């Protein structure tokens, strides 16, 4: 059997750059093995790793389920497991396990104490639930509301209609983050959450959640792009999510599927961080740079 040019394994196919790393799969495999079985049946025809690689191929490339390559798991099998793991909360458990691992690897405590909030309006290419128009961004689609820690790892995510204001969705997102991480005591938001018109979210967060929110605003003297202290990390997280073509626009009809895609994007980023880069980056590091072409 021919070995893969990238990883050297004698698999039945050449590996893709989207394939999950060995380090990440070592964290994920026990969670999948401990899933409660709802009913008896014959053993799985495909290995868990092949199923995961198929889902992450779709996430990274943005292709349709029915357009998945034939050397991967059959599309209906991958989609069935994608929906099953989303409904029973397994994707979220995998995300939380990798989140704790990557924070410990960075020399931080597993539970964060501060967060940053932001909302990103994303165009929707199809119909579906919770589709609206953001008149400030001139965008028809949905809005991704994220709460991230100081490293940019997602603590809570909520997908709403684009017409929902940041202040309304921000409260629900912040409460979700606090329920999941009771250690949160501080956070940063931009002027869209608290301004001269309405800054009640600051008092609400302090009273209801014991979180001290601070507003980080742009200076009026700065023109163009500017890095805002403590808030730039959530902007980078938005870029991490959007770098996966399935998340470049909102292609999903269900809100819960859009939220699951955010979880999968962060699982992919955290898995690559633990492994030291994507499969292609690690392979390029191992073989060295390409020789320079000499002019003729």
ZIGI-V504633 format. One record per residue. N is the residue number from 1. RES is the residue in one letter. OMEGA is omega in radians with two decimals (NA if undefined). Layout:
((N & RES & OMEGA) (N & RES & OMEGA))
//
This chain:
((1 & X & -3.13) (2 & X & 3.13) (3 & X & -3.14) (4 & X & 3.13) (5 & X & -3.05) (6 & X & -3.02) (7 & X & 3.10) (8 & X & -3.14) (9 & X & -3.14) (10 & X & -3.14) (11 & X & -3.14) (12 & X & -3.13) (13 & X & 2.99) (14 & X & -3.08) (15 & X & 3.09) (16 & X & 3.11) (17 & X & -3.14) (18 & X & -3.11) (19 & X & -3.10) (20 & X & -3.09) (21 & X & 3.12) (22 & X & -3.11) (23 & X & -3.14) (24 & X & -3.11) (25 & X & 3.08) (26 & X & 3.08) (27 & X & -3.04) (28 & X & -3.01) (29 & X & 3.13) (30 & X & 3.13) (31 & X & 3.11) (32 & X & -3.13) (33 & X & -3.10) (34 & X & 3.12) (35 & X & 3.08) (36 & X & -3.14) (37 & X & -3.10) (38 & X & -3.14) (39 & X & 3.14) (40 & X & 3.13) (41 & X & -3.14) (42 & X & -3.13) (43 & X & -3.14) (44 & X & 3.12) (45 & X & -3.13) (46 & X & 3.09) (47 & X & -3.14) (48 & X & -3.08) (49 & X & 3.10) (50 & X & 3.10) (51 & X & 3.13) (52 & X & 3.13) (53 & X & 3.12) (54 & X & 3.14) (55 & X & -3.12) (56 & X & 3.03) (57 & X & 3.11) (58 & X & -3.13) (59 & X & -3.07) (60 & X & -3.05) (61 & X & 3.13) (62 & X & -3.11) (63 & X & 3.07) (64 & X & -3.13) (65 & X & -3.08) (66 & X & -3.14) (67 & X & 3.12) (68 & X & -3.13) (69 & X & -3.09) (70 & X & 3.11) (71 & X & 3.03) (72 & X & 3.12) (73 & X & 3.10) (74 & X & -2.98) (75 & X & -3.09) (76 & X & 3.08) (77 & X & 3.13) (78 & X & -3.13) (79 & X & 3.14) (80 & X & 3.13) (81 & X & 3.07) (82 & X & -3.13) (83 & X & -3.12) (84 & X & -3.13) (85 & X & 3.08) (86 & X & -3.09) (87 & X & -3.11) (88 & X & 3.07) (89 & X & -3.10) (90 & X & 3.12) (91 & X & -3.14) (92 & X & 3.09) (93 & X & 3.10) (94 & X & 3.12) (95 & X & -3.10) (96 & X & 3.12) (97 & X & 3.10) (98 & X & 3.11) (99 & X & 3.11) (100 & X & -3.14) (101 & X & -3.07) (102 & X & 3.07) (103 & X & 3.10) (104 & X & 3.10) (105 & X & 3.09) (106 & X & -3.12) (107 & X & 3.14) (108 & X & 3.04) (109 & X & -3.10) (110 & X & -3.14) (111 & X & -3.12) (112 & X & 3.11) (113 & X & -3.14) (114 & X & -3.10) (115 & X & 3.08) (116 & X & -3.08) (117 & X & 3.04) (118 & X & 3.11) (119 & X & -3.14) (120 & X & 3.08) (121 & X & -3.08) (122 & X & 3.11) (123 & X & 3.09) (124 & X & -3.11) (125 & X & -3.13) (126 & X & 3.01) (127 & X & -3.13) (128 & X & -3.12) (129 & X & 3.08) (130 & X & 3.04) (131 & X & -3.13) (132 & X & -3.09) (133 & X & 3.06) (134 & X & -3.05) (135 & X & 3.12) (136 & X & 3.13) (137 & X & -3.10) (138 & X & -3.05) (139 & X & 3.05) (140 & X & -3.14) (141 & X & -3.10) (142 & X & -3.13) (143 & X & 3.08) (144 & X & 3.12) (145 & X & -3.05) (146 & X & 2.92) (147 & X & -3.07) (148 & X & 3.07) (149 & X & -3.05) (150 & X & 3.04) (151 & X & 3.14) (152 & X & 3.13) (153 & X & -3.01) (154 & X & 3.05) (155 & X & 3.13) (156 & X & 3.11) (157 & X & 3.12) (158 & X & 3.12) (159 & X & -3.13) (160 & X & 3.01) (161 & X & -3.12) (162 & X & -3.12) (163 & X & 3.13) (164 & X & -3.09) (165 & X & 3.13) (166 & X & -3.09) (167 & X & -3.13) (168 & X & -3.13) (169 & X & -3.14) (170 & X & 3.12) (171 & X & 3.14) (172 & X & 3.13) (173 & X & 3.14) (174 & X & 3.10) (175 & X & 3.09) (176 & X & 3.12) (177 & X & -3.14) (178 & X & 3.11) (179 & X & -3.10) (180 & X & -3.14) (181 & X & -3.12) (182 & X & -3.11) (183 & X & -3.12) (184 & X & 3.14) (185 & X & -3.11) (186 & X & 3.13) (187 & X & -3.13) (188 & X & 3.09) (189 & X & 3.08) (190 & X & -3.08) (191 & X & 3.10) (192 & X & -3.13) (193 & X & -3.12) (194 & X & -3.14) (195 & X & -3.10) (196 & X & -3.13) (197 & X & -3.08) (198 & X & 3.07) (199 & X & -3.09) (200 & X & -3.12) (201 & X & 3.14) (202 & X & 3.11) (203 & X & 3.12) (204 & X & -3.13) (205 & X & 3.14) (206 & X & -3.08) (207 & X & -3.02) (208 & X & -3.02) (209 & X & -3.09) (210 & X & 3.11) (211 & X & 3.13) (212 & X & -3.13) (213 & X & 3.07) (214 & X & -3.13) (215 & X & 3.09) (216 & X & -3.08) (217 & X & 3.03) (218 & X & 3.05) (219 & X & 3.13) (220 & X & -3.11) (221 & X & -3.08) (222 & X & 3.09) (223 & X & 3.14) (224 & X & -3.08) (225 & X & 3.09) (226 & X & 3.11) (227 & X & -3.14) (228 & X & -3.11) (229 & X & 3.06) (230 & X & -3.10) (231 & X & -3.12) (232 & X & -3.09) (233 & X & -3.14) (234 & X & 3.04) (235 & X & 3.08) (236 & X & 3.10) (237 & X & 3.07) (238 & X & 3.10) (239 & X & 3.09) (240 & X & -3.12) (241 & X & -3.09) (242 & X & 3.12) (243 & X & 3.03) (244 & X & -2.95) (245 & X & 3.09) (246 & X & -3.12) (247 & X & 3.13) (248 & X & 2.96) (249 & X & 3.12) (250 & X & -3.12) (251 & X & -2.99) (252 & X & 3.09) (253 & X & -3.12) (254 & X & 3.12) (255 & X & -3.12) (256 & X & 3.08) (257 & X & 3.08) (258 & X & 3.12) (259 & X & 3.10) (260 & X & 3.10) (261 & X & 3.06) (262 & X & 3.09) (263 & X & -3.12) (264 & X & 3.11) (265 & X & 3.13) (266 & X & 3.03) (267 & X & 3.12) (268 & X & -3.13) (269 & X & -3.12) (270 & X & 3.09) (271 & X & 3.10) (272 & X & 3.10) (273 & X & 3.11) (274 & X & -3.10) (275 & X & -3.14) (276 & X & 3.12) (277 & X & 3.09) (278 & X & -3.13) (279 & X & 3.12) (280 & X & 3.12) (281 & X & 3.13) (282 & X & 3.12) (283 & X & 3.12) (284 & X & 3.11) (285 & X & -3.10) (286 & X & -3.07) (287 & X & 3.12) (288 & X & -3.10) (289 & X & 3.10) (290 & X & 3.11) (291 & X & 3.14) (292 & X & 3.12) (293 & X & 3.13) (294 & X & 3.12) (295 & X & 3.14) (296 & X & NA))
//
